[in-house]
Every structure is written in C-alpha cells, then in structure tokens.
C-alpha cells in the first residue's frame, strides 16, 4: 500500500492518542490535558477531536489495503520440500 503524507500525519496522531490512553490507563495521567491546560480546555478538546478524526481516517487504510490486494494479488509461491530436487520441465 502506498502512503500519502496525510496518512503519516494521521498515523502519528493515532499513535499519540494510543500513548495518551496508555498513560491514562496505567497512571491516570492525561498528557494532552497536562500540556494544553486540562481536559476541559478548548485546546485540549480540539486536540482530542483531531486525534479522533485521524483514527477514523486510519480506518480507510483497511479499505485501501483490501482494494489493493484484490487489484494486485500476491504472486503464487511454490512449496518445495528441502530434500526434494526441483526439476524444471
């Protein structure tokens, strides 16, 4: 799958969100809230919303990967056992 610049931005934001949720779950520490003035601040809420939108956008990766798999199927591989010589015809 070929990634666009926005794909990398969205993926980075999703990773940031995952790290933040991990910190919340493990230590009850909300990094976004600490940096941007609490959970109720407008800036924090905007950041949470942007991260959520990035997560929804990343769902498109599944559709694009599935579509690419159908348009470009993987090459067929032959299974050869190590002790069986291969004789081309």
PDB file of N, CA, C and O in Angstrom:
ATOM      1  N   UNK A   1       0.848  -1.172   0.000  1.00  0.00           N
ATOM      2  CA  UNK A   1       0.000   0.000   0.000  1.00  0.00           C
ATOM      3  C   UNK A   1       0.890   1.231   0.000  1.00  0.00           C
ATOM      4  O   UNK A   1       1.867   1.305   0.746  1.00  0.00           O
ATOM      5  N   UNK A   2       0.551   2.179  -0.827  1.00  0.00           N
ATOM      6  CA  UNK A   2       1.313   3.417  -0.935  1.00  0.00           C
ATOM      7  C   UNK A   2       0.715   4.452   0.018  1.00  0.00           C
ATOM      8  O   UNK A   2      -0.490   4.706  -0.004  1.00  0.00           O
ATOM      9  N   UNK A   3       1.559   5.039   0.845  1.00  0.00           N
ATOM     10  CA  UNK A   3       1.087   6.003   1.833  1.00  0.00           C
ATOM     11  C   UNK A   3       1.285   7.426   1.333  1.00  0.00           C
ATOM     12  O   UNK A   3       2.285   7.742   0.689  1.00  0.00           O
ATOM     13  N   UNK A   4       0.320   8.270   1.639  1.00  0.00           N
ATOM     14  CA  UNK A   4       0.398   9.691   1.326  1.00  0.00           C
ATOM     15  C   UNK A   4       0.856  10.433   2.575  1.00  0.00           C
ATOM     16  O   UNK A   4       0.875   9.867   3.668  1.00  0.00           O
ATOM     17  N   UNK A   5       1.225  11.702   2.412  1.00  0.00           N
ATOM     18  CA  UNK A   5       1.697  12.492   3.555  1.00  0.00           C
ATOM     19  C   UNK A   5       0.656  12.535   4.669  1.00  0.00           C
ATOM     20  O   UNK A   5       1.004  12.390   5.841  1.00  0.00           O
ATOM     21  N   UNK A   6      -0.620  12.731   4.323  1.00  0.00           N
ATOM     22  CA  UNK A   6      -1.651  12.799   5.347  1.00  0.00           C
ATOM     23  C   UNK A   6      -1.771  11.471   6.093  1.00  0.00           C
ATOM     24  O   UNK A   6      -2.103  11.459   7.278  1.00  0.00           O
ATOM     25  N   UNK A   7      -1.503  10.357   5.415  1.00  0.00           N
ATOM     26  CA  UNK A   7      -1.538   9.048   6.066  1.00  0.00           C
ATOM     27  C   UNK A   7      -0.548   9.007   7.230  1.00  0.00           C
ATOM     28  O   UNK A   7      -0.870   8.524   8.316  1.00  0.00           O
ATOM     29  N   UNK A   8       0.649   9.516   6.991  1.00  0.00           N
ATOM     30  CA  UNK A   8       1.679   9.519   8.038  1.00  0.00           C
ATOM     31  C   UNK A   8       1.290  10.455   9.175  1.00  0.00           C
ATOM     32  O   UNK A   8       1.513  10.133  10.342  1.00  0.00           O
ATOM     33  N   UNK A   9       0.718  11.599   8.856  1.00  0.00           N
ATOM     34  CA  UNK A   9       0.267  12.536   9.894  1.00  0.00           C
ATOM     35  C   UNK A   9      -0.827  11.874  10.734  1.00  0.00           C
ATOM     36  O   UNK A   9      -0.777  11.906  11.963  1.00  0.00           O
ATOM     37  N   UNK A  10      -1.809  11.278  10.068  1.00  0.00           N
ATOM     38  CA  UNK A  10      -2.913  10.634  10.777  1.00  0.00           C
ATOM     39  C   UNK A  10      -2.405   9.487  11.643  1.00  0.00           C
ATOM     40  O   UNK A  10      -2.825   9.343  12.792  1.00  0.00           O
ATOM     41  N   UNK A  11      -1.517   8.682  11.106  1.00  0.00           N
ATOM     42  CA  UNK A  11      -0.977   7.562  11.868  1.00  0.00           C
ATOM     43  C   UNK A  11      -0.196   8.055  13.085  1.00  0.00           C
ATOM     44  O   UNK A  11      -0.285   7.459  14.158  1.00  0.00           O
ATOM     45  N   UNK A  12       0.559   9.126  12.930  1.00  0.00           N
ATOM     46  CA  UNK A  12       1.304   9.702  14.052  1.00  0.00           C
ATOM     47  C   UNK A  12       0.357  10.196  15.137  1.00  0.00           C
ATOM     48  O   UNK A  12       0.615  10.001  16.324  1.00  0.00           O
ATOM     49  N   UNK A  13      -0.741  10.837  14.734  1.00  0.00           N
ATOM     50  CA  UNK A  13      -1.718  11.305  15.708  1.00  0.00           C
ATOM     51  C   UNK A  13      -2.397  10.150  16.430  1.00  0.00           C
ATOM     52  O   UNK A  13      -2.646  10.231  17.633  1.00  0.00           O
ATOM     53  N   UNK A  14      -2.696   9.086  15.712  1.00  0.00           N
ATOM     54  CA  UNK A  14      -3.305   7.914  16.339  1.00  0.00           C
ATOM     55  C   UNK A  14      -2.338   7.291  17.349  1.00  0.00           C
ATOM     56  O   UNK A  14      -2.752   6.871  18.429  1.00  0.00           O
ATOM     57  N   UNK A  15      -1.070   7.231  17.003  1.00  0.00           N
ATOM     58  CA  UNK A  15      -0.065   6.710  17.938  1.00  0.00           C
ATOM     59  C   UNK A  15       0.023   7.598  19.175  1.00  0.00           C
ATOM     60  O   UNK A  15       0.106   7.095  20.295  1.00  0.00           O
ATOM     61  N   UNK A  16       0.006   8.923  18.977  1.00  0.00           N
ATOM     62  CA  UNK A  16      -0.002   9.849  20.104  1.00  0.00           C
ATOM     63  C   UNK A  16      -1.218   9.598  20.993  1.00  0.00           C
ATOM     64  O   UNK A  16      -1.096   9.573  22.217  1.00  0.00           O
ATOM     65  N   UNK A  17      -2.374   9.414  20.390  1.00  0.00           N
ATOM     66  CA  UNK A  17      -3.585   9.123  21.147  1.00  0.00           C
ATOM     67  C   UNK A  17      -3.483   7.804  21.899  1.00  0.00           C
ATOM     68  O   UNK A  17      -3.928   7.703  23.042  1.00  0.00           O
ATOM     69  N   UNK A  18      -2.902   6.799  21.266  1.00  0.00           N
ATOM     70  CA  UNK A  18      -2.741   5.498  21.923  1.00  0.00           C
ATOM     71  C   UNK A  18      -1.804   5.610  23.128  1.00  0.00           C
ATOM     72  O   UNK A  18      -2.060   5.023  24.179  1.00  0.00           O
ATOM     73  N   UNK A  19      -0.726   6.364  22.966  1.00  0.00           N
ATOM     74  CA  UNK A  19       0.192   6.572  24.089  1.00  0.00           C
ATOM     75  C   UNK A  19      -0.529   7.303  25.218  1.00  0.00           C
ATOM     76  O   UNK A  19      -0.387   6.943  26.387  1.00  0.00           O
ATOM     77  N   UNK A  20      -1.302   8.331  24.867  1.00  0.00           N
ATOM     78  CA  UNK A  20      -2.036   9.073  25.882  1.00  0.00           C
ATOM     79  C   UNK A  20      -3.025   8.172  26.621  1.00  0.00           C
ATOM     80  O   UNK A  20      -3.124   8.236  27.846  1.00  0.00           O
ATOM     81  N   UNK A  21      -3.766   7.324  25.874  1.00  0.00           N
ATOM     82  CA  UNK A  21      -4.696   6.407  26.528  1.00  0.00           C
ATOM     83  C   UNK A  21      -3.958   5.401  27.400  1.00  0.00           C
ATOM     84  O   UNK A  21      -4.455   5.025  28.462  1.00  0.00           O
ATOM     85  N   UNK A  22      -2.798   4.968  26.975  1.00  0.00           N
ATOM     86  CA  UNK A  22      -1.988   4.069  27.799  1.00  0.00           C
ATOM     87  C   UNK A  22      -1.572   4.729  29.106  1.00  0.00           C
ATOM     88  O   UNK A  22      -1.619   4.109  30.168  1.00  0.00           O
ATOM     89  N   UNK A  23      -1.163   5.998  29.018  1.00  0.00           N
ATOM     90  CA  UNK A  23      -0.798   6.737  30.230  1.00  0.00           C
ATOM     91  C   UNK A  23      -1.997   6.918  31.155  1.00  0.00           C
ATOM     92  O   UNK A  23      -1.871   6.821  32.375  1.00  0.00           O
ATOM     93  N   UNK A  24      -3.156   7.181  30.562  1.00  0.00           N
ATOM     94  CA  UNK A  24      -4.374   7.329  31.369  1.00  0.00           C
ATOM     95  C   UNK A  24      -4.701   6.002  32.056  1.00  0.00           C
ATOM     96  O   UNK A  24      -4.994   5.974  33.251  1.00  0.00           O
ATOM     97  N   UNK A  25      -4.652   4.923  31.309  1.00  0.00           N
ATOM     98  CA  UNK A  25      -5.000   3.622  31.863  1.00  0.00           C
ATOM     99  C   UNK A  25      -4.033   3.136  32.928  1.00  0.00           C
ATOM    100  O   UNK A  25      -4.453   2.569  33.937  1.00  0.00           O
ATOM    101  N   UNK A  26      -2.749   3.352  32.715  1.00  0.00           N
ATOM    102  CA  UNK A  26      -1.750   2.848  33.652  1.00  0.00           C
ATOM    103  C   UNK A  26      -1.517   3.760  34.850  1.00  0.00           C
ATOM    104  O   UNK A  26      -1.362   3.292  35.978  1.00  0.00           O
ATOM    105  N   UNK A  27      -1.494   5.070  34.593  1.00  0.00           N
ATOM    106  CA  UNK A  27      -1.055   6.003  35.635  1.00  0.00           C
ATOM    107  C   UNK A  27      -2.059   7.108  35.959  1.00  0.00           C
ATOM    108  O   UNK A  27      -1.782   7.977  36.786  1.00  0.00           O
ATOM    109  N   UNK A  28      -3.237   7.076  35.302  1.00  0.00           N
ATOM    110  CA  UNK A  28      -4.218   8.153  35.453  1.00  0.00           C
ATOM    111  C   UNK A  28      -3.587   9.510  35.152  1.00  0.00           C
ATOM    112  O   UNK A  28      -3.845  10.503  35.833  1.00  0.00           O
ATOM    113  N   UNK A  29      -2.755   9.523  34.116  1.00  0.00           N
ATOM    114  CA  UNK A  29      -2.041  10.727  33.715  1.00  0.00           C
ATOM    115  C   UNK A  29      -2.409  11.058  32.278  1.00  0.00           C
ATOM    116  O   UNK A  29      -2.073  10.304  31.364  1.00  0.00           O
ATOM    117  N   UNK A  30      -3.093  12.172  32.066  1.00  0.00           N
ATOM    118  CA  UNK A  30      -3.515  12.604  30.733  1.00  0.00           C
ATOM    119  C   UNK A  30      -2.512  13.641  30.225  1.00  0.00           C
ATOM    120  O   UNK A  30      -2.570  14.812  30.599  1.00  0.00           O
ATOM    121  N   UNK A  31      -1.604  13.197  29.378  1.00  0.00           N
ATOM    122  CA  UNK A  31      -0.541  14.063  28.867  1.00  0.00           C
ATOM    123  C   UNK A  31      -1.099  15.243  28.085  1.00  0.00           C
ATOM    124  O   UNK A  31      -0.613  16.364  28.236  1.00  0.00           O
ATOM    125  N   UNK A  32      -2.097  15.017  27.262  1.00  0.00           N
ATOM    126  CA  UNK A  32      -2.705  16.096  26.479  1.00  0.00           C
ATOM    127  C   UNK A  32      -3.277  17.162  27.409  1.00  0.00           C
ATOM    128  O   UNK A  32      -3.078  18.356  27.188  1.00  0.00           O
ATOM    129  N   UNK A  33      -3.984  16.729  28.446  1.00  0.00           N
ATOM    130  CA  UNK A  33      -4.575  17.677  29.392  1.00  0.00           C
ATOM    131  C   UNK A  33      -3.491  18.463  30.131  1.00  0.00           C
ATOM    132  O   UNK A  33      -3.635  19.665  30.358  1.00  0.00           O
ATOM    133  N   UNK A  34      -2.417  17.789  30.502  1.00  0.00           N
ATOM    134  CA  UNK A  34      -1.332  18.468  31.223  1.00  0.00           C
ATOM    135  C   UNK A  34      -0.681  19.521  30.328  1.00  0.00           C
ATOM    136  O   UNK A  34      -0.407  20.635  30.776  1.00  0.00           O
ATOM    137  N   UNK A  35      -0.435  19.176  29.078  1.00  0.00           N
ATOM    138  CA  UNK A  35       0.248  20.102  28.171  1.00  0.00           C
ATOM    139  C   UNK A  35      -0.650  21.270  27.782  1.00  0.00           C
ATOM    140  O   UNK A  35      -0.188  22.408  27.699  1.00  0.00           O
ATOM    141  N   UNK A  36      -1.939  20.992  27.541  1.00  0.00           N
ATOM    142  CA  UNK A  36      -2.811  22.013  26.966  1.00  0.00           C
ATOM    143  C   UNK A  36      -3.850  22.580  27.928  1.00  0.00           C
ATOM    144  O   UNK A  36      -4.840  23.158  27.480  1.00  0.00           O
ATOM    145  N   UNK A  37      -3.652  22.431  29.237  1.00  0.00           N
ATOM    146  CA  UNK A  37      -4.483  23.150  30.191  1.00  0.00           C
ATOM    147  C   UNK A  37      -5.697  22.441  30.718  1.00  0.00           C
ATOM    148  O   UNK A  37      -6.687  23.098  31.040  1.00  0.00           O
ATOM    149  N   UNK A  38      -5.673  21.129  30.824  1.00  0.00           N
ATOM    150  CA  UNK A  38      -6.784  20.392  31.407  1.00  0.00           C
ATOM    151  C   UNK A  38      -7.726  19.838  30.357  1.00  0.00           C
ATOM    152  O   UNK A  38      -7.755  20.286  29.210  1.00  0.00           O
ATOM    153  N   UNK A  39      -8.497  18.846  30.788  1.00  0.00           N
ATOM    154  CA  UNK A  39      -9.427  18.176  29.865  1.00  0.00           C
ATOM    155  C   UNK A  39     -10.528  19.100  29.368  1.00  0.00           C
ATOM    156  O   UNK A  39     -11.051  18.900  28.272  1.00  0.00           O
ATOM    157  N   UNK A  40     -10.879  20.085  30.138  1.00  0.00           N
ATOM    158  CA  UNK A  40     -11.985  20.974  29.786  1.00  0.00           C
ATOM    159  C   UNK A  40     -11.547  22.164  28.933  1.00  0.00           C
ATOM    160  O   UNK A  40     -12.392  22.914  28.444  1.00  0.00           O
ATOM    161  N   UNK A  41     -10.228  22.349  28.745  1.00  0.00           N
ATOM    162  CA  UNK A  41      -9.788  23.499  27.949  1.00  0.00           C
ATOM    163  C   UNK A  41     -10.155  23.296  26.488  1.00  0.00           C
ATOM    164  O   UNK A  41     -10.207  22.170  25.994  1.00  0.00           O
ATOM    165  N   UNK A  42     -10.405  24.392  25.815  1.00  0.00           N
ATOM    166  CA  UNK A  42     -10.794  24.341  24.406  1.00  0.00           C
ATOM    167  C   UNK A  42      -9.692  23.699  23.570  1.00  0.00           C
ATOM    168  O   UNK A  42      -9.978  22.910  22.670  1.00  0.00           O
ATOM    169  N   UNK A  43      -8.446  24.027  23.858  1.00  0.00           N
ATOM    170  CA  UNK A  43      -7.323  23.488  23.077  1.00  0.00           C
ATOM    171  C   UNK A  43      -7.246  21.969  23.246  1.00  0.00           C
ATOM    172  O   UNK A  43      -7.070  21.248  22.264  1.00  0.00           O
ATOM    173  N   UNK A  44      -7.375  21.480  24.472  1.00  0.00           N
ATOM    174  CA  UNK A  44      -7.343  20.031  24.698  1.00  0.00           C
ATOM    175  C   UNK A  44      -8.474  19.342  23.947  1.00  0.00           C
ATOM    176  O   UNK A  44      -8.259  18.299  23.330  1.00  0.00           O
ATOM    177  N   UNK A  45      -9.659  19.903  23.992  1.00  0.00           N
ATOM    178  CA  UNK A  45     -10.802  19.300  23.304  1.00  0.00           C
ATOM    179  C   UNK A  45     -10.593  19.287  21.797  1.00  0.00           C
ATOM    180  O   UNK A  45     -11.002  18.341  21.125  1.00  0.00           O
ATOM    181  N   UNK A  46      -9.965  20.322  21.262  1.00  0.00           N
ATOM    182  CA  UNK A  46      -9.650  20.352  19.825  1.00  0.00           C
ATOM    183  C   UNK A  46      -8.642  19.255  19.493  1.00  0.00           C
ATOM    184  O   UNK A  46      -8.791  18.558  18.489  1.00  0.00           O
ATOM    185  N   UNK A  47      -7.616  19.098  20.332  1.00  0.00           N
ATOM    186  CA  UNK A  47      -6.604  18.056  20.113  1.00  0.00           C
ATOM    187  C   UNK A  47      -7.258  16.679  20.167  1.00  0.00           C
ATOM    188  O   UNK A  47      -7.006  15.843  19.299  1.00  0.00           O
ATOM    189  N   UNK A  48      -8.099  16.432  21.181  1.00  0.00           N
ATOM    190  CA  UNK A  48      -8.803  15.142  21.265  1.00  0.00           C
ATOM    191  C   UNK A  48      -9.626  14.890  20.007  1.00  0.00           C
ATOM    192  O   UNK A  48      -9.646  13.769  19.499  1.00  0.00           O
ATOM    193  N   UNK A  49     -10.293  15.901  19.507  1.00  0.00           N
ATOM    194  CA  UNK A  49     -11.141  15.767  18.316  1.00  0.00           C
ATOM    195  C   UNK A  49     -10.299  15.475  17.081  1.00  0.00           C
ATOM    196  O   UNK A  49     -10.665  14.632  16.263  1.00  0.00           O
ATOM    197  N   UNK A  50      -9.176  16.165  16.945  1.00  0.00           N
ATOM    198  CA  UNK A  50      -8.288  15.929  15.797  1.00  0.00           C
ATOM    199  C   UNK A  50      -7.758  14.503  15.832  1.00  0.00           C
ATOM    200  O   UNK A  50      -7.697  13.838  14.797  1.00  0.00           O
ATOM    201  N   UNK A  51      -7.374  14.029  17.011  1.00  0.00           N
ATOM    202  CA  UNK A  51      -6.871  12.653  17.134  1.00  0.00           C
ATOM    203  C   UNK A  51      -7.977  11.654  16.790  1.00  0.00           C
ATOM    204  O   UNK A  51      -7.725  10.648  16.126  1.00  0.00           O
ATOM    205  N   UNK A  52      -9.193  11.931  17.239  1.00  0.00           N
ATOM    206  CA  UNK A  52     -10.320  11.040  16.910  1.00  0.00           C
ATOM    207  C   UNK A  52     -10.578  11.008  15.407  1.00  0.00           C
ATOM    208  O   UNK A  52     -10.816   9.940  14.842  1.00  0.00           O
ATOM    209  N   UNK A  53     -10.532  12.160  14.763  1.00  0.00           N
ATOM    210  CA  UNK A  53     -10.732  12.209  13.305  1.00  0.00           C
ATOM    211  C   UNK A  53      -9.615  11.466  12.576  1.00  0.00           C
ATOM    212  O   UNK A  53      -9.860  10.797  11.572  1.00  0.00           O
ATOM    213  N   UNK A  54      -8.393  11.585  13.083  1.00  0.00           N
ATOM    214  CA  UNK A  54      -7.268  10.854  12.484  1.00  0.00           C
ATOM    215  C   UNK A  54      -7.495   9.351  12.612  1.00  0.00           C
ATOM    216  O   UNK A  54      -7.192   8.594  11.690  1.00  0.00           O
ATOM    217  N   UNK A  55      -8.029   8.918  13.758  1.00  0.00           N
ATOM    218  CA  UNK A  55      -8.327   7.498  13.945  1.00  0.00           C
ATOM    219  C   UNK A  55      -9.377   7.009  12.965  1.00  0.00           C
ATOM    220  O   UNK A  55      -9.252   5.921  12.402  1.00  0.00           O
ATOM    221  N   UNK A  56     -10.409   7.811  12.761  1.00  0.00           N
ATOM    222  CA  UNK A  56     -11.433   7.444  11.779  1.00  0.00           C
ATOM    223  C   UNK A  56     -10.858   7.406  10.370  1.00  0.00           C
ATOM    224  O   UNK A  56     -11.199   6.526   9.580  1.00  0.00           O
ATOM    225  N   UNK A  57      -9.986   8.358  10.054  1.00  0.00           N
ATOM    226  CA  UNK A  57      -9.341   8.369   8.744  1.00  0.00           C
ATOM    227  C   UNK A  57      -8.495   7.109   8.554  1.00  0.00           C
ATOM    228  O   UNK A  57      -8.453   6.552   7.457  1.00  0.00           O
ATOM    229  N   UNK A  58      -7.823   6.659   9.614  1.00  0.00           N
ATOM    230  CA  UNK A  58      -6.975   5.471   9.504  1.00  0.00           C
ATOM    231  C   UNK A  58      -7.778   4.217   9.179  1.00  0.00           C
ATOM    232  O   UNK A  58      -7.215   3.229   8.706  1.00  0.00           O
ATOM    233  N   UNK A  59      -9.081   4.244   9.425  1.00  0.00           N
ATOM    234  CA  UNK A  59      -9.919   3.123   9.004  1.00  0.00           C
ATOM    235  C   UNK A  59      -9.876   2.942   7.489  1.00  0.00           C
ATOM    236  O   UNK A  59     -10.085   1.837   6.988  1.00  0.00           O
ATOM    237  N   UNK A  60      -9.607   4.024   6.759  1.00  0.00           N
ATOM    238  CA  UNK A  60      -9.520   3.921   5.298  1.00  0.00           C
ATOM    239  C   UNK A  60      -8.338   3.060   4.865  1.00  0.00           C
ATOM    240  O   UNK A  60      -8.324   2.553   3.743  1.00  0.00           O
ATOM    241  N   UNK A  61      -7.333   2.886   5.751  1.00  0.00           N
ATOM    242  CA  UNK A  61      -6.192   2.028   5.418  1.00  0.00           C
ATOM    243  C   UNK A  61      -6.670   0.610   5.138  1.00  0.00           C
ATOM    244  O   UNK A  61      -6.158  -0.065   4.245  1.00  0.00           O
ATOM    245  N   UNK A  62      -7.655   0.168   5.909  1.00  0.00           N
ATOM    246  CA  UNK A  62      -8.181  -1.191   5.739  1.00  0.00           C
ATOM    247  C   UNK A  62      -8.816  -1.339   4.363  1.00  0.00           C
ATOM    248  O   UNK A  62      -8.559  -2.310   3.651  1.00  0.00           O
ATOM    249  N   UNK A  63      -9.642  -0.373   3.998  1.00  0.00           N
ATOM    250  CA  UNK A  63     -10.294  -0.425   2.695  1.00  0.00           C
ATOM    251  C   UNK A  63      -9.303  -0.346   1.555  1.00  0.00           C
ATOM    252  O   UNK A  63      -9.429  -1.071   0.568  1.00  0.00           O
ATOM    253  N   UNK A  64      -8.313   0.532   1.683  1.00  0.00           N
ATOM    254  CA  UNK A  64      -7.319   0.655   0.613  1.00  0.00           C
ATOM    255  C   UNK A  64      -6.461  -0.591   0.503  1.00  0.00           C
ATOM    256  O   UNK A  64      -6.131  -1.011  -0.606  1.00  0.00           O
ATOM    257  N   UNK A  65      -6.091  -1.192   1.626  1.00  0.00           N
ATOM    258  CA  UNK A  65      -5.282  -2.411   1.587  1.00  0.00           C
ATOM    259  C   UNK A  65      -6.071  -3.557   0.976  1.00  0.00           C
ATOM    260  O   UNK A  65      -5.530  -4.345   0.201  1.00  0.00           O
ATOM    261  N   UNK A  66      -7.350  -3.651   1.324  1.00  0.00           N
ATOM    262  CA  UNK A  66      -8.204  -4.696   0.759  1.00  0.00           C
ATOM    263  C   UNK A  66      -8.373  -4.505  -0.735  1.00  0.00           C
ATOM    264  O   UNK A  66      -8.291  -5.465  -1.502  1.00  0.00           O
ATOM    265  N   UNK A  67      -8.609  -3.259  -1.153  1.00  0.00           N
ATOM    266  CA  UNK A  67      -8.789  -2.979  -2.571  1.00  0.00           C
ATOM    267  C   UNK A  67      -7.498  -3.265  -3.340  1.00  0.00           C
ATOM    268  O   UNK A  67      -7.540  -3.815  -4.440  1.00  0.00           O
ATOM    269  N   UNK A  68      -6.352  -2.894  -2.766  1.00  0.00           N
ATOM    270  CA  UNK A  68      -5.073  -3.147  -3.434  1.00  0.00           C
ATOM    271  C   UNK A  68      -4.809  -4.635  -3.542  1.00  0.00           C
ATOM    272  O   UNK A  68      -4.259  -5.097  -4.541  1.00  0.00           O
ATOM    273  N   UNK A  69      -5.197  -5.392  -2.522  1.00  0.00           N
ATOM    274  CA  UNK A  69      -4.998  -6.835  -2.538  1.00  0.00           C
ATOM    275  C   UNK A  69      -5.812  -7.480  -3.659  1.00  0.00           C
ATOM    276  O   UNK A  69      -5.362  -8.442  -4.281  1.00  0.00           O
ATOM    277  N   UNK A  70      -7.005  -6.951  -3.915  1.00  0.00           N
ATOM    278  CA  UNK A  70      -7.844  -7.502  -4.975  1.00  0.00           C
ATOM    279  C   UNK A  70      -7.360  -7.088  -6.367  1.00  0.00           C
ATOM    280  O   UNK A  70      -7.530  -7.840  -7.326  1.00  0.00           O
ATOM    281  N   UNK A  71      -6.764  -5.910  -6.487  1.00  0.00           N
ATOM    282  CA  UNK A  71      -6.296  -5.458  -7.791  1.00  0.00           C
ATOM    283  C   UNK A  71      -4.898  -5.955  -8.115  1.00  0.00           C
ATOM    284  O   UNK A  71      -4.545  -6.084  -9.287  1.00  0.00           O
ATOM    285  N   UNK A  72      -4.097  -6.237  -7.094  1.00  0.00           N
ATOM    286  CA  UNK A  72      -2.724  -6.741  -7.277  1.00  0.00           C
ATOM    287  C   UNK A  72      -2.525  -7.959  -6.391  1.00  0.00           C
ATOM    288  O   UNK A  72      -1.920  -7.837  -5.326  1.00  0.00           O
ATOM    289  N   UNK A  73      -3.008  -9.123  -6.785  1.00  0.00           N
ATOM    290  CA  UNK A  73      -2.871 -10.301  -5.932  1.00  0.00           C
ATOM    291  C   UNK A  73      -1.402 -10.677  -5.760  1.00  0.00           C
ATOM    292  O   UNK A  73      -0.569 -10.416  -6.628  1.00  0.00           O
ATOM    293  N   UNK A  74      -1.109 -11.292  -4.629  1.00  0.00           N
ATOM    294  CA  UNK A  74       0.260 -11.727  -4.342  1.00  0.00           C
ATOM    295  C   UNK A  74       0.664 -12.805  -5.332  1.00  0.00           C
ATOM    296  O   UNK A  74      -0.175 -13.603  -5.750  1.00  0.00           O
ATOM    297  N   UNK A  75       1.953 -12.842  -5.720  1.00  0.00           N
ATOM    298  CA  UNK A  75       2.396 -13.883  -6.657  1.00  0.00           C
ATOM    299  C   UNK A  75       2.275 -15.264  -6.025  1.00  0.00           C
ATOM    300  O   UNK A  75       2.447 -15.433  -4.818  1.00  0.00           O
ATOM    301  N   UNK A  76       1.975 -16.251  -6.875  1.00  0.00           N
ATOM    302  CA  UNK A  76       1.832 -17.626  -6.413  1.00  0.00           C
ATOM    303  C   UNK A  76       3.207 -18.174  -6.064  1.00  0.00           C
ATOM    304  O   UNK A  76       4.155 -18.044  -6.838  1.00  0.00           O
ATOM    305  N   UNK A  77       3.303 -18.776  -4.912  1.00  0.00           N
ATOM    306  CA  UNK A  77       4.580 -19.365  -4.488  1.00  0.00           C
ATOM    307  C   UNK A  77       4.440 -20.877  -4.501  1.00  0.00           C
ATOM    308  O   UNK A  77       3.414 -21.428  -4.099  1.00  0.00           O
ATOM    309  N   UNK A  78       5.494 -21.539  -4.973  1.00  0.00           N
ATOM    310  CA  UNK A  78       5.526 -22.993  -4.983  1.00  0.00           C
ATOM    311  C   UNK A  78       6.178 -23.467  -3.701  1.00  0.00           C
ATOM    312  O   UNK A  78       7.190 -22.920  -3.264  1.00  0.00           O
ATOM    313  N   UNK A  79       5.598 -24.473  -3.111  1.00  0.00           N
ATOM    314  CA  UNK A  79       6.176 -25.057  -1.909  1.00  0.00           C
ATOM    315  C   UNK A  79       7.050 -26.235  -2.303  1.00  0.00           C
ATOM    316  O   UNK A  79       6.574 -27.212  -2.882  1.00  0.00           O
ATOM    317  N   UNK A  80       8.328 -26.131  -1.985  1.00  0.00           N
ATOM    318  CA  UNK A  80       9.265 -27.210  -2.253  1.00  0.00           C
ATOM    319  C   UNK A  80       9.817 -27.692  -0.926  1.00  0.00           C
ATOM    320  O   UNK A  80      10.208 -26.888  -0.080  1.00  0.00           O
ATOM    321  N   UNK A  81       9.848 -28.989  -0.745  1.00  0.00           N
ATOM    322  CA  UNK A  81      10.468 -29.514   0.458  1.00  0.00           C
ATOM    323  C   UNK A  81      11.963 -29.464   0.275  1.00  0.00           C
ATOM    324  O   UNK A  81      12.436 -29.606  -0.852  1.00  0.00           O
ATOM    325  N   UNK A  82      12.735 -29.267   1.338  1.00  0.00           N
ATOM    326  CA  UNK A  82      14.185 -29.098   1.203  1.00  0.00           C
ATOM    327  C   UNK A  82      14.904 -30.297   0.585  1.00  0.00           C
ATOM    328  O   UNK A  82      15.919 -30.109  -0.086  1.00  0.00           O
ATOM    329  N   UNK A  83      14.412 -31.527   0.789  1.00  0.00           N
ATOM    330  CA  UNK A  83      15.118 -32.714   0.292  1.00  0.00           C
ATOM    331  C   UNK A  83      14.624 -33.168  -1.064  1.00  0.00           C
ATOM    332  O   UNK A  83      15.106 -34.179  -1.576  1.00  0.00           O
ATOM    333  N   UNK A  84      13.690 -32.467  -1.662  1.00  0.00           N
ATOM    334  CA  UNK A  84      13.159 -32.842  -2.964  1.00  0.00           C
ATOM    335  C   UNK A  84      13.786 -31.936  -4.026  1.00  0.00           C
ATOM    336  O   UNK A  84      13.601 -30.719  -3.995  1.00  0.00           O
ATOM    337  N   UNK A  85      14.529 -32.531  -4.967  1.00  0.00           N
ATOM    338  CA  UNK A  85      15.130 -31.673  -6.014  1.00  0.00           C
ATOM    339  C   UNK A  85      14.056 -31.114  -6.934  1.00  0.00           C
ATOM    340  O   UNK A  85      13.033 -31.751  -7.186  1.00  0.00           O
ATOM    341  N   UNK A  86      14.304 -29.948  -7.411  1.00  0.00           N
ATOM    342  CA  UNK A  86      13.390 -29.267  -8.324  1.00  0.00           C
ATOM    343  C   UNK A  86      13.861 -29.515  -9.752  1.00  0.00           C
ATOM    344  O   UNK A  86      14.988 -29.167 -10.105  1.00  0.00           O
ATOM    345  N   UNK A  87      13.016 -30.106 -10.562  1.00  0.00           N
ATOM    346  CA  UNK A  87      13.356 -30.394 -11.956  1.00  0.00           C
ATOM    347  C   UNK A  87      12.518 -29.529 -12.857  1.00  0.00           C
ATOM    348  O   UNK A  87      11.315 -29.755 -12.982  1.00  0.00           O
ATOM    349  N   UNK A  88      13.131 -28.523 -13.501  1.00  0.00           N
ATOM    350  CA  UNK A  88      12.336 -27.708 -14.429  1.00  0.00           C
ATOM    351  C   UNK A  88      12.008 -28.505 -15.682  1.00  0.00           C
ATOM    352  O   UNK A  88      12.849 -29.271 -16.153  1.00  0.00           O
ATOM    353  N   UNK A  89      10.840 -28.351 -16.222  1.00  0.00           N
ATOM    354  CA  UNK A  89      10.409 -29.066 -17.439  1.00  0.00           C
ATOM    355  C   UNK A  89      10.584 -28.215 -18.652  1.00  0.00           C
ATOM    356  O   UNK A  89      10.275 -28.651 -19.761  1.00  0.00           O
TER     357      UNK A  89
END
